[in-house]
Amino acid sequence: MRGSLPELLNHLCCLGQTTLVLRQQGLSLAKTTPFGLSVAYREEAWHVLHDRLSGLETDTRRPLATYLIADASDRRPLLAMAEPGRPIHLSIRLDGHVWDSPVVRTLIDHFKGASLDCMESRRLGAGAWLDEWERPVNPDCDTSIVHGACRILHECRELEVDVSSRGCRGTACFQPSFIDSAGTVLRITDRERRHVVHADVNDPGFHLTTMGRSGLRLEISD
């Protein structure tokens, strides 16, 4: 896609319900959300656009390439972003539209979309699992750390998640309902499965901190 990034971000409010996926090394967030308008909200950072409805913040000065690709499972359209030469770190699935719909054709025409072959889509990381990060997970970890994190999360009434990756930042706040682990990776969802989080407790920047009496904050620091 070759059109203006701010214009594309503000076009999302017209496209209905989406599934936003944002990943950084060791932490991935998927959330079901509509989009509102992306606007600058800090006078000293006019280039940073924030959408209060989805929680997505985007630094428009970063060199971000945008793609429109088909979801491998059912060919629903996915808007994706990546730095040139790097895998996709942000994708927005247009849940209410099919690939050959007039809405998608208009999107491609307006933003000057060019075709992308399957090999290139795969190289970009299209279809990757939430715990497929650029650096593979190190399986060596004290299991007590994983079990301790699971126990704390089971007692949590409100979990705040903050994911930052290459000019994009996404936040979510929800009550965990389902918590388990696979090796060093925590998997957390709410009751309605509108939020899904995968986090590697073995990542050097892993932080799970207390907020108030029954809240937690989860993030990976650089």
Disulfide bonds with the S-S distance in Angstrom:
none
